[in-house]
């Protein structure tokens, strides 16, 4: 017997057979429904005293039968065809309703979520009515026809604009007045669908963004352990991360909760809102502002119907794009495999996610489709290679120490301007960009500075390291330990801070927390505030008051670099004398 969905409690075997027989019905391709099919559906609904829904494809075949409302019987979003924002799903729903009223918002929202061709609601009499001559022949009192309509898409928001709460767009639909069954069944279904999809195509072409970039919906959860400013800074940073990874942020959904929901992070109602918003704005990726467990990702993807990734996965994707050297690629692959391994089992549509886009770059489809044991072996081999890399870097450091050349590691929050500063001080030609994690691979260059005591020139080594970020994923900390050792083995640190960033104080705290978590305590640090050409006098005065021993520079305009060289000389003198 064909599968019947929904509330089947209390139904007799004969009633279940009647529902199953609906699968053998066929509707003409150009009709929404027929009087015979509608009356049969209504008769079954009357007998069991429950709403019944039949879902049909465009060939007129019944593909799903459910007992309950459209909301209760809707097709799981991951099982629906994904044609894109310019098309409907190719499925319509014929639903019975026990009361004489238009479709309610829950039914219309379900229609929008599934992007149905149409929703037909048959209000039934409850007892049937008789024609002259006797015999129960009709159960449908009136009918309503509802369908989606094209509407203007939401303009793509810049990361800066996402610090404020965004307005959630509503789906647009049309509901007919009450219709007789004869009028409803004589409507040309194909003409209706073709006209609707023509409107959607016009809207889609007018609003289409770069097809190579993901259309992203960001979800932020504001909990009691976070201040409003920290929450907005986190959302703004996540928008920058998505942009760096190659996505366009279309919308941000926020929810305030005392604690995270264990199954879906947000509540059930908010999950429905996220699904509807993603459908309405045409998002093909949902990004959460926190780490998600494998079960949470699975639950969310099932209910939202599009790919769901977390903040760590976005960062890993950026690292996969930025890694240039063999060592960098090696460390990124190790981090990604360690992150993905617990998420392989039961991921549902995970393997179909590997076609491209944020969260899909890196190890590659063939590796992720192998069994867990094979991936475990690959991780072991990569860890061995990282250990060899670690030993190689250690030998290089020993050679430098044997030559007694002092070393300074350049650390700081991502996009603080470390590579720009290294280029300005040493005439290096490291790639720079106004992006997060523009460079991953450590670069060491010689720098000539005056000696703190004699004033004569001396040579030091300045190493540009990978940028830090608030709550740096643990998998990256482990995989990049060979790179991060450049920090712990250096004689001293130059901590660069982007003073033009609104959250510069929290950036300083984040970097210090990461340094404090390292197994070996790093050497003494000099704080240097960068981009002073982009800040106002109040911010500059505050930084000078909070950090009186800091240096203030502009690496791009080469301001304050001579003072920085002199302060580096004092730092090296202090660090080497206290060894």
C-alpha positions as CSV (number, residue, x, y, z in Angstrom):
1,X,0.0,0.0,0.0
2,X,1.3,3.5,-0.9
3,X,2.5,5.6,2.0
4,X,0.0,7.8,3.9
5,X,1.5,10.7,5.9
6,X,0.1,12.6,8.9
7,X,-2.2,11.7,11.7
8,X,-3.4,8.2,11.0
9,X,-4.4,7.4,14.6
10,X,-7.9,5.8,14.8
11,X,-8.3,5.2,11.1
12,X,-9.8,2.0,9.9
13,X,-8.2,-0.3,7.4
14,X,-10.9,0.4,4.9
15,X,-10.3,4.2,5.3
16,X,-6.5,3.7,4.8
17,X,-7.2,1.8,1.6
18,X,-9.4,4.6,0.3
19,X,-6.6,7.1,1.0
20,X,-4.1,4.7,-0.8
21,X,-6.3,4.5,-3.8
22,X,-5.9,8.2,-4.4
23,X,-2.4,7.4,-5.6
24,X,-3.9,5.7,-8.7
25,X,-5.9,8.8,-9.7
26,X,-4.7,10.9,-12.7
27,X,-5.7,14.5,-13.4
28,X,-5.5,16.0,-16.9
29,X,-2.3,18.0,-17.3
30,X,-4.1,21.3,-17.9
31,X,-6.5,21.1,-15.0
32,X,-5.9,22.0,-11.3
33,X,-8.3,19.2,-10.3
34,X,-11.4,17.5,-11.6
35,X,-14.9,17.4,-9.9
36,X,-14.6,13.6,-9.5
37,X,-11.2,13.8,-7.7
38,X,-12.2,16.7,-5.6
39,X,-15.5,15.1,-4.5
40,X,-13.7,11.8,-3.7
41,X,-11.1,13.6,-1.6
42,X,-13.9,15.5,0.2
43,X,-15.9,12.3,0.8
44,X,-12.9,10.6,2.4
45,X,-12.2,13.7,4.5
46,X,-15.9,13.7,5.6
47,X,-15.8,10.1,6.6
48,X,-12.7,10.4,8.8
49,X,-13.6,13.9,9.9
50,X,-10.1,15.2,9.3
51,X,-8.5,17.4,6.6
52,X,-6.8,15.5,3.8
53,X,-4.1,16.8,1.4
54,X,-3.1,15.3,-2.0
55,X,0.0,16.6,-3.7
56,X,0.2,16.3,-7.5
57,X,3.0,16.9,-10.0
58,X,2.5,18.6,-13.3
59,X,1.7,15.4,-15.1
60,X,-1.4,15.1,-12.9
61,X,0.0,12.2,-10.8
62,X,-0.6,12.0,-7.1
63,X,2.8,11.8,-5.4
64,X,1.9,12.3,-1.7
65,X,-1.3,11.8,0.4
66,X,-1.5,13.1,3.9
67,X,-4.0,13.3,6.7
68,X,-4.0,16.8,8.2
69,X,-3.5,20.4,7.2
70,X,-1.1,21.6,4.5
71,X,1.3,22.6,7.3
72,X,1.1,19.1,9.0
73,X,1.5,17.2,5.7
74,X,4.0,19.4,3.9
75,X,6.8,17.7,1.9
76,X,10.2,17.9,3.7
77,X,12.0,20.7,2.0
78,X,15.1,18.6,1.2
79,X,12.9,16.2,-0.8
80,X,11.6,19.0,-3.1
81,X,13.2,19.8,-6.4
82,X,15.4,22.9,-6.2
83,X,15.0,24.8,-9.4
84,X,16.0,28.2,-8.1
85,X,14.2,31.4,-7.4
86,X,12.8,31.8,-10.9
87,X,10.7,28.6,-10.9
88,X,8.1,26.9,-8.8
89,X,8.4,23.4,-7.4
90,X,6.2,21.7,-10.0
91,X,3.9,20.4,-7.3
92,X,0.4,21.5,-6.2
93,X,-1.6,20.7,-3.2
94,X,-5.4,19.9,-3.1
95,X,-6.5,20.2,0.5
96,X,-9.9,19.7,2.3
97,X,-10.9,22.0,5.1
98,X,-13.7,21.2,7.6
99,X,-14.7,24.8,8.2
100,X,-16.1,27.3,5.7
101,X,-13.2,29.9,5.6
102,X,-10.4,31.0,3.3
103,X,-6.9,29.4,3.6
104,X,-5.2,30.4,6.9
105,X,-1.8,31.8,7.2
106,X,-0.2,28.5,8.3
107,X,-1.4,26.9,5.0
108,X,-0.2,29.8,2.9
109,X,3.2,29.8,4.7
110,X,3.5,26.1,3.9
111,X,2.7,26.9,0.3
112,X,5.4,29.5,0.2
113,X,8.0,27.2,2.0
114,X,7.4,24.5,-0.6
115,X,7.1,27.0,-3.4
116,X,4.0,25.1,-4.6
117,X,2.5,25.8,-8.0
118,X,-0.9,26.3,-6.3
119,X,-2.8,25.5,-3.2
120,X,-6.5,24.5,-3.6
121,X,-8.6,24.5,-0.5
122,X,-11.9,22.6,-0.7
123,X,-14.3,23.6,2.1
124,X,-16.6,20.6,2.7
125,X,-20.2,20.5,3.9
126,X,-19.5,17.9,6.5
127,X,-22.5,15.6,5.5
128,X,-22.7,15.8,1.8
129,X,-25.7,17.1,-0.2
130,X,-28.2,15.5,-2.5
131,X,-29.3,16.1,-6.0
132,X,-32.9,15.7,-7.1
133,X,-33.7,12.1,-7.3
134,X,-31.7,11.3,-4.2
135,X,-28.2,10.0,-3.5
136,X,-25.3,11.8,-1.9
137,X,-23.3,13.3,-4.8
138,X,-21.4,16.3,-3.4
139,X,-19.3,17.2,-0.4
140,X,-17.6,20.4,-1.6
141,X,-19.3,23.6,-0.5
142,X,-16.8,26.1,-2.0
143,X,-13.2,26.3,-3.1
144,X,-10.3,28.7,-2.8
145,X,-7.3,28.9,-5.1
146,X,-4.1,30.4,-3.7
147,X,-0.7,30.9,-5.4
148,X,2.5,32.8,-5.0
149,X,3.1,36.1,-6.8
150,X,6.4,37.7,-7.9
151,X,7.7,40.5,-5.7
152,X,10.8,42.7,-5.5
153,X,13.8,40.9,-3.9
154,X,15.6,42.4,-1.0
155,X,18.6,44.4,-2.0
156,X,21.9,42.9,-1.1
157,X,23.1,44.4,2.2
158,X,26.7,45.5,2.8
159,X,28.4,44.0,5.9
160,X,28.3,47.4,7.7
161,X,24.5,47.6,7.3
162,X,24.0,44.3,9.0
163,X,24.8,45.6,12.5
164,X,21.2,46.7,12.7
165,X,18.3,44.3,12.9
166,X,17.0,43.6,9.3
167,X,13.4,43.6,8.3
168,X,12.3,40.1,7.3
169,X,10.5,40.1,4.0
170,X,7.1,38.5,3.7
171,X,6.1,36.1,0.9
172,X,3.6,37.5,-1.6
173,X,0.6,35.4,-2.5
174,X,-2.9,35.8,-4.1
175,X,-6.1,34.2,-2.8
176,X,-9.2,33.9,-5.0
177,X,-12.7,34.7,-3.8
178,X,-14.8,31.6,-3.0
179,X,-15.3,29.6,-6.2
180,X,-17.7,26.9,-7.2
181,X,-16.2,23.6,-8.1
182,X,-17.2,24.0,-11.7
183,X,-15.4,27.3,-12.0
184,X,-12.3,25.9,-10.3
185,X,-12.0,22.8,-12.4
186,X,-12.4,24.7,-15.7
187,X,-9.5,27.0,-15.0
188,X,-6.4,26.3,-17.2
189,X,-3.7,25.2,-14.8
190,X,-0.8,25.4,-17.3
191,X,-1.6,28.9,-18.3
192,X,-1.6,29.9,-14.6
193,X,1.8,28.3,-13.9
194,X,3.4,29.6,-17.1
195,X,2.3,33.1,-16.3
196,X,3.6,32.9,-12.7
197,X,7.0,31.5,-13.7
198,X,7.3,34.2,-16.4
199,X,6.8,36.8,-13.7
200,X,9.4,35.1,-11.5
201,X,11.9,34.9,-14.3
202,X,11.5,38.6,-15.0
203,X,12.1,39.4,-11.3
204,X,15.0,36.9,-11.1
205,X,16.8,38.4,-14.1
206,X,16.3,41.9,-12.7
207,X,17.7,41.0,-9.3
208,X,20.2,38.2,-10.2
209,X,23.6,38.3,-8.5
210,X,26.8,36.7,-9.5
211,X,26.0,33.1,-10.1
212,X,29.4,32.1,-8.8
213,X,28.7,33.5,-5.3
214,X,26.5,32.0,-2.7
215,X,23.4,33.9,-1.7
216,X,23.6,33.8,2.1
217,X,21.2,34.3,5.0
218,X,23.0,34.9,8.3
219,X,21.4,33.7,11.6
220,X,22.5,35.3,14.9
221,X,21.5,34.1,18.3
222,X,21.8,36.6,21.2
223,X,22.2,34.8,24.5
224,X,22.4,36.1,28.1
225,X,26.2,35.7,28.2
226,X,26.8,38.2,25.4
227,X,26.4,42.0,25.5
228,X,24.4,43.7,22.7
229,X,27.6,45.3,21.3
230,X,29.5,42.0,21.3
231,X,26.6,40.4,19.5
232,X,26.5,43.1,16.8
233,X,30.3,43.0,16.4
234,X,30.0,39.2,15.9
235,X,27.4,39.5,13.2
236,X,29.4,42.2,11.4
237,X,32.5,40.1,11.5
238,X,30.5,37.0,10.2
239,X,29.3,39.1,7.3
240,X,32.9,40.0,6.5
241,X,33.9,36.4,6.7
242,X,31.1,35.4,4.3
243,X,32.1,38.1,1.9
244,X,35.7,37.0,2.1
245,X,34.7,33.4,1.4
246,X,32.8,34.4,-1.7
247,X,29.2,34.9,-0.6
248,X,26.7,37.7,-0.8
249,X,24.8,38.4,2.5
250,X,21.2,39.0,1.6
251,X,19.6,39.2,5.0
252,X,20.2,38.7,8.7
253,X,17.8,36.9,11.1
254,X,18.3,37.4,14.8
255,X,16.8,35.8,17.9
256,X,17.3,36.5,21.6
257,X,17.3,33.3,23.8
258,X,18.3,32.6,27.3
259,X,20.0,29.4,26.1
260,X,20.6,27.6,22.9
261,X,18.0,25.0,21.7
262,X,19.8,21.6,21.8
263,X,18.3,20.4,18.5
264,X,18.0,23.4,16.3
265,X,19.9,26.3,18.1
266,X,16.8,28.5,17.7
267,X,13.2,27.7,18.5
268,X,10.8,25.9,16.2
269,X,9.0,29.0,15.1
270,X,12.2,30.8,14.3
271,X,13.3,27.8,12.2
272,X,10.1,28.2,10.1
273,X,10.9,31.9,9.8
274,X,14.4,31.2,8.6
275,X,13.1,28.6,6.1
276,X,10.5,31.1,4.8
277,X,13.0,34.0,4.6
278,X,15.5,31.8,2.7
279,X,12.8,30.9,0.3
280,X,11.5,34.5,-0.1
281,X,14.9,36.1,-0.7
282,X,16.3,33.2,-2.7
283,X,19.2,32.2,-0.3
284,X,21.0,29.0,-1.1
285,X,23.1,29.0,2.1
286,X,22.3,29.7,5.8
287,X,25.2,30.6,8.0
288,X,25.0,30.5,11.8
289,X,27.1,32.7,14.1
290,X,28.3,29.9,16.3
291,X,29.5,26.3,16.0
292,X,26.9,23.7,15.3
293,X,26.9,20.0,16.2
294,X,26.4,17.5,13.5
295,X,22.9,16.7,14.7
296,X,22.0,20.4,14.7
297,X,23.2,20.8,11.1
298,X,21.2,17.7,10.1
299,X,18.0,18.9,11.8
300,X,18.3,22.4,10.4
301,X,19.0,21.3,6.8
302,X,15.9,19.0,6.9
303,X,13.7,21.8,8.1
304,X,15.1,24.7,6.1
305,X,15.8,22.9,2.9
306,X,19.1,24.6,2.0
307,X,22.7,24.0,3.1
308,X,23.5,25.1,6.6
309,X,27.1,25.9,7.8
310,X,28.5,27.4,10.9
311,X,31.1,30.0,11.5
312,X,34.0,27.5,11.7
313,X,33.1,26.0,8.4
314,X,33.2,29.5,6.8
315,X,36.7,30.1,8.3
316,X,37.9,26.8,7.1
317,X,36.6,27.6,3.6
318,X,38.5,30.8,3.6
319,X,41.7,29.0,4.7
320,X,41.2,26.5,1.9
321,X,41.1,29.3,-0.7
322,X,44.0,31.3,0.8
323,X,46.5,28.5,1.4
324,X,49.3,28.8,-1.2
325,X,52.3,26.8,0.0
326,X,52.3,23.0,0.4
327,X,52.6,23.5,4.2
328,X,49.5,25.7,4.2
329,X,47.5,23.4,2.1
330,X,48.6,20.5,4.2
331,X,47.5,22.2,7.4
332,X,44.1,23.3,6.0
333,X,43.3,19.8,4.7
334,X,44.1,18.4,8.2
335,X,41.9,21.0,9.9
336,X,39.0,20.4,7.4
337,X,39.1,16.6,7.7
338,X,39.2,16.7,11.5
339,X,36.2,19.1,11.4
340,X,34.2,17.0,8.9
341,X,34.9,13.5,10.3
342,X,32.3,13.6,13.0
343,X,29.8,15.2,10.6
344,X,29.9,12.5,7.9
345,X,27.6,9.9,9.6
346,X,24.0,10.7,9.1
347,X,24.6,14.0,7.4
348,X,21.7,13.3,5.0
349,X,22.3,15.5,2.0
350,X,25.9,16.2,3.0
351,X,27.5,14.5,0.0
352,X,25.4,16.4,-2.4
353,X,26.7,19.6,-0.8
354,X,30.1,19.1,-2.5
355,X,29.2,20.7,-5.8
356,X,30.7,24.0,-4.9
357,X,30.3,27.0,-2.7
358,X,31.1,28.0,0.9
359,X,31.9,25.0,3.1
360,X,32.6,22.7,0.2
361,X,36.1,23.6,-0.9
362,X,39.2,21.8,0.4
363,X,39.7,18.0,0.8
364,X,37.5,17.1,-2.2
365,X,34.6,14.9,-2.9
366,X,36.4,11.6,-3.2
367,X,38.0,11.9,0.2
368,X,34.8,12.9,2.0
369,X,32.9,10.0,0.4
370,X,35.4,7.4,1.6
371,X,34.6,5.5,4.8
372,X,35.5,6.9,8.2
373,X,38.4,4.5,8.6
374,X,40.0,5.7,5.4
375,X,39.6,9.3,6.4
376,X,41.1,8.5,9.8
377,X,44.1,7.0,8.1
378,X,44.4,10.1,5.9
379,X,44.3,12.3,9.1
380,X,47.1,10.2,10.7
381,X,49.3,10.7,7.6
382,X,48.6,14.4,7.5
383,X,49.5,14.7,11.2
384,X,52.8,12.9,10.6
385,X,53.5,15.4,7.8
386,X,52.6,18.3,10.0
387,X,55.0,16.9,12.7
388,X,57.7,16.7,10.0
389,X,56.9,20.3,9.0
390,X,57.1,21.2,12.7
391,X,60.6,19.6,13.0
392,X,61.8,21.3,9.8
393,X,60.7,24.7,11.1
394,X,62.4,23.9,14.4
395,X,65.7,23.2,12.6
396,X,65.4,26.5,10.8
397,X,64.9,28.3,14.0
398,X,67.8,26.6,15.6
399,X,70.1,27.8,12.7
400,X,68.8,31.3,13.2
401,X,69.4,31.1,16.9
402,X,72.9,29.7,16.4
403,X,73.6,32.8,14.3
404,X,72.2,34.8,17.2
405,X,69.9,36.8,15.0
406,X,67.0,38.1,17.2
407,X,63.5,37.4,15.9
408,X,60.2,39.2,16.3
409,X,56.8,37.6,15.4
410,X,54.2,39.9,14.0
411,X,50.8,39.0,15.5
412,X,47.4,40.5,15.5
413,X,43.7,40.1,14.6
414,X,43.0,39.2,11.0
415,X,43.1,42.2,8.7
416,X,45.0,44.4,11.1
417,X,47.6,45.1,8.4
418,X,50.4,42.8,9.3
419,X,51.4,41.9,5.8
420,X,51.2,45.6,4.8
421,X,53.5,46.5,7.7
422,X,56.0,43.8,6.8
423,X,56.1,45.1,3.2
424,X,56.6,48.6,4.4
425,X,59.4,47.8,6.8
426,X,61.3,45.2,4.6
427,X,60.3,46.0,1.0
428,X,58.8,42.5,0.8
429,X,56.1,41.8,-1.8
430,X,53.6,39.8,0.2
431,X,50.0,39.8,-1.0
432,X,47.8,42.3,0.8
433,X,44.1,42.9,0.6
434,X,41.3,44.4,2.7
435,X,40.1,40.9,3.5
436,X,40.1,38.6,6.5
437,X,42.9,36.0,6.3
438,X,44.4,37.5,3.1
439,X,47.6,35.6,3.9
440,X,48.1,32.3,5.8
441,X,51.7,31.2,5.2
442,X,54.3,32.7,7.6
443,X,56.8,34.9,5.9
444,X,60.1,35.8,7.4
445,X,62.2,38.8,6.3
446,X,65.3,40.6,7.5
447,X,64.9,44.0,9.0
448,X,67.6,46.5,9.8
449,X,67.1,48.5,13.0
450,X,69.4,50.7,15.2
451,X,71.0,49.0,18.2
452,X,69.3,50.3,21.4
453,X,72.7,51.0,23.1
454,X,75.2,51.8,20.4
455,X,73.0,53.1,17.7
456,X,74.7,51.0,15.1
457,X,72.7,49.0,12.6
458,X,71.7,45.4,13.6
459,X,69.7,42.7,11.8
460,X,66.6,41.1,13.1
461,X,64.1,38.7,11.6
462,X,60.5,39.8,11.4
463,X,57.9,37.0,10.8
464,X,54.4,37.6,9.5
465,X,52.0,35.0,11.1
466,X,48.5,33.9,10.4
467,X,45.8,36.3,11.6
468,X,44.0,35.6,14.8
469,X,40.2,35.8,15.2
470,X,37.8,35.7,18.1
471,X,37.2,32.1,19.2
472,X,39.7,30.7,16.7
473,X,38.5,27.2,15.9
474,X,40.3,24.5,17.9
475,X,40.9,22.4,14.7
476,X,42.8,25.3,13.2
477,X,44.8,25.9,16.4
478,X,45.9,22.2,16.3
479,X,46.5,22.0,12.5
480,X,48.5,25.3,12.4
481,X,50.6,24.5,15.5
482,X,53.7,24.4,13.2
483,X,52.9,27.9,12.1
484,X,51.9,29.2,15.5
485,X,55.2,28.0,16.9
486,X,56.8,30.9,15.1
487,X,55.0,33.0,17.7
488,X,56.1,31.0,20.8
489,X,59.7,30.6,19.6
490,X,60.3,34.3,18.7
491,X,62.3,36.4,21.1
492,X,59.5,39.1,21.1
493,X,56.1,39.9,19.6
494,X,54.9,42.9,17.8
495,X,51.1,43.0,18.4
496,X,49.5,45.0,15.6
497,X,46.0,46.4,16.2
498,X,43.6,48.0,13.7
499,X,42.6,51.1,15.5
500,X,40.1,52.0,12.8
501,X,37.9,49.0,13.7
502,X,35.1,49.7,16.1
503,X,35.9,46.6,18.1
504,X,39.6,47.2,18.5
505,X,39.5,46.6,22.2
506,X,37.8,43.2,21.9
507,X,40.4,42.3,19.2
508,X,43.2,43.0,21.6
509,X,41.5,40.7,24.2
510,X,41.0,38.0,21.6
511,X,44.6,38.0,20.5
512,X,45.8,37.9,24.2
513,X,43.5,35.0,25.0
514,X,44.9,33.0,22.1
515,X,48.5,33.8,23.1
516,X,47.7,32.8,26.7
517,X,46.3,29.4,25.5
518,X,49.6,28.5,23.7
519,X,51.6,25.7,25.3
520,X,54.8,27.9,25.5
521,X,54.5,31.4,26.9
522,X,55.5,33.9,24.1
523,X,58.1,36.6,24.7
524,X,57.5,40.2,25.6
525,X,55.2,42.2,23.3
526,X,55.1,45.7,21.9
527,X,51.6,47.0,21.0
528,X,51.4,49.0,17.7
529,X,48.2,50.7,16.7
530,X,47.8,50.7,12.9
531,X,45.6,52.8,10.5
532,X,45.8,56.0,12.6
533,X,45.1,57.9,9.4
534,X,41.5,56.5,9.5
535,X,40.6,57.3,13.1
536,X,39.3,60.4,14.8
537,X,41.1,62.3,17.6
538,X,38.8,60.8,20.4
539,X,39.7,57.3,19.5
540,X,43.4,58.1,19.2
541,X,43.3,59.8,22.7
542,X,41.5,56.8,24.2
543,X,44.0,54.4,22.9
544,X,46.9,56.6,24.1
545,X,45.4,56.7,27.5
546,X,44.7,53.0,27.7
547,X,48.1,52.0,26.2
548,X,50.6,54.7,27.0
549,X,53.6,52.5,25.9
550,X,52.1,51.7,22.5
551,X,53.4,52.9,19.1
552,X,51.0,54.6,16.7
553,X,51.6,54.1,13.0
554,X,50.0,53.9,9.5
555,X,51.6,51.1,7.6
556,X,50.0,52.0,4.3
557,X,51.0,55.7,4.6
558,X,54.4,54.8,6.2
559,X,53.7,57.0,9.2
560,X,55.6,56.4,12.5
561,X,57.8,53.6,11.1
562,X,61.0,55.2,12.3
563,X,59.7,55.4,15.8
564,X,58.6,51.8,15.5
565,X,62.1,50.7,14.5
566,X,63.5,52.4,17.6
567,X,61.0,50.8,19.9
568,X,61.7,47.4,18.3
569,X,65.4,47.9,19.1
570,X,64.4,48.6,22.8
571,X,62.1,45.5,22.7
572,X,64.9,43.3,21.3
573,X,67.4,44.6,23.9
574,X,65.0,43.8,26.7
575,X,64.1,40.3,25.4
576,X,67.6,39.2,24.7
577,X,69.0,40.5,28.0
578,X,66.4,38.6,30.0
579,X,67.0,35.2,28.2
